[in-house]
Amino acid sequence: MATEIYRDAWGIPHLRAGSAAELVHAQGLVTARDRAWQLEIERHRAQGTSASFLGGSALAWDRFARRAGVDDTARRCFADLERQEPGTARWVRAYVDGVNEGLADSTAPEFARTGLTPGRWEPWTPLGVWLATHILFAGFPAKLWREQVATHLDADAIGLFATDGPGTSGSNGWLVGGERTVTGQAVIAGDPHRWIEDPGVYQQIHLSCPEFDVVGLAVPGVPGIAHFGHTGSVAWAITNAMADYQDLYRERLRRTGAGVEALGPDGVWRRASRHTETVEVAGEEPVEVEIIETDRGPVIIGGPEGIDGDPADLAYEGDPADPTCDGRRADPADPAAPPMAISLRYPPRVTGDLGFGALLPLLRARRVADVDRAFDRWAEPVNVVQAADTEGGVLHRVAGRVPVRAEANSLRVVPAWEPGHEWHGWHVPPRAGLTDGVAVMANQRGPAEPLGVEFAPPHRADRIAALLAGKQRWSAADMPALHTDTHLASASPLLDHLDAVDDLTPEAAALRDRLRGWDRRMDAGSADAALYAAVRGAVVRRLAAHPAFAALTTPPAYPEVFQPWLALVPRVGFALEHLLRAEDLYGIDRPAAVRAAVEDVALRPTAGVWGDTHRLAPWRALEPEQPYDEPGLSGDHDCVLCTSGVPGLTDRAARGPAARYVWDLARREDSRWVVPLGASGVPGSPHHRDQLPLWLAGDLVPVVTDWTRLKKETDV
């Protein structure tokens, strides 16, 4: 049969073909037609070549991608895929062929604006896109922050700032078993929290051939449906497990006549691989990047002369080859202090496996056991999986590869020259069950706790569980009310401090009394929510400006790509409830800070509502020629409706639900979904932003699987 392309009323592609290879070719073709600019952005990011047309603003990422070996790792993983699973490799090639066919005919306006011509995708490009999308997902730069905190405060302070914050991605997900639904069949619902991008990071799609028929959310540039799918008889979804599976090593490097050597844990200097690459930068001179890789992994910060911009910053006392060296920080002014670099060790670089062997088995899954076996082949990112089938089977497990190593590796940057920091195999992914017929995951401590260090506060998970406990039987149609819940439990510590404050001016006392009566809902139309956010921001700024934290205000001269993890104000903002509840906070007078903050806000009270400042601010590689209005948002970082600004810095939200879904196992046609903008990535298309009003209102789009209700677009 010919491959047929259909569309529903929302422009969502529905593809039907005679084989899996023909189908995935069509998936690549349609994705390139709908999202050509996005695909090329992702290809260039994976290659570290985006500055060649975006200019200096993209240079920091390109340098990191080159030094981390993103494209090279993708090549290695695809070569391994060809050896181990040639059928899957051919399937990936078919997708790439479709992408190249679609790109050849692209007229996306961004290409003309930038002078960029669509390039050619290689068979490993989808693997590079996947790795580039997820390499920072586990938040390994948080270890750089912990080093700062431990150095300038103490090790105990690390826990004060430990929370799901800037740079991390999370999700809500819940599974309601058949015994708790009106149909007797399970319902799975949730929403992944990522940076909101234009075009969106998820693509709604329907893939049908004799082998399988699946609807789900695909990652543009990657074949199949990995994270969220429904085959009719089984459905699955994921949340970020918050596992720690990447390590940072302090490296002692030296130049020799033959190149660069690195000191190993056995006290032996060994040759490190080294070469240089040139990064082209639009409108500027090219930049040369030195690429070094030790036995631990690629060097992502610094080199033999130290870190970029400050060669002494990573200096440590003593000779690292000397076993008596205690690793303490040396005086940066001491010219004899040995410089350091930092390398990254991450599983795909070690194993040559990105987990693409799971993608076809997921599409072919008919029962929970099939999904379970498919996720046994998953690599990264490490996720918590929830699945259910029409026979009553349920699944709640962790999937992904986490190395077994010393606890110190998970907490801090560890010395490469000391033994005891090697990897020794992989953890067995934990499993869990349902409680009272329900499983809830929202990045809190749960089945993945043995595999991680920092998790999200329990507020979202507790709130979802409490809402589900409020009714014995649930339907798919009930779920949007959970998606859009705006109760903010994390407000309690600040409100408790505020309640205890006295000696206020009349204006500040009136503000305090008003917040005492606030319902703690971060609704876009709430004036009280706006006042709370203003007080919160003022408290954050006052705490961050306290002399006790002065040494944390200026981060080390690390590459720009790591700065979101190292900025003090966001760290204080996302850890505020910990900081306010700590028994002692380095002598900081927190009641005084709260009193001063509420007086500041009372002097200049917020006149509007929360949605006036809490507005959607999607990330775009290229700003549109005709700017869009930024709509006001409900929700906040710790609400189930997780729309995240940065307290103390900005209320504008660049992170939030990148999609919402409800998978109904009773009737797939009763499933629903929505994305923040639309199915098309082409500006001016009627489906570029047509789902935005629904997303804002908490409404969902019907999942259509009846071909007679679809409009045929073409045969290919």
PyMOL commands that set and color helices and strands:
alter all, ss='L'
color gray80, all
select helices_A, chain A and resi 20-47+51-54+56-68+70-84+86-104+109-114+125-134+142-152+155-161+178-180+347-351+356-364+368-375+407-411+449-451+459-469+476-478+480-483+489-500+506-516+527-544+547-552+560-565+568-574+576-581+590-603+610-613+668-670+692-697+707-709
alter helices_A, ss='H'
color red, helices_A
select strands_A, chain A and resi 4-7+13-16+170-176+187-195+203-209+212-218+228-230+234-240+247-251+253-256+259-263+269-279+287-293+299-301+341-345+383-389+394-399+414-415+438-441+644-646+650-657+660-664+672-674+701-702+711-715
alter strands_A, ss='S'
color yellow, strands_A
deselect
rebuild
show_as cartoon
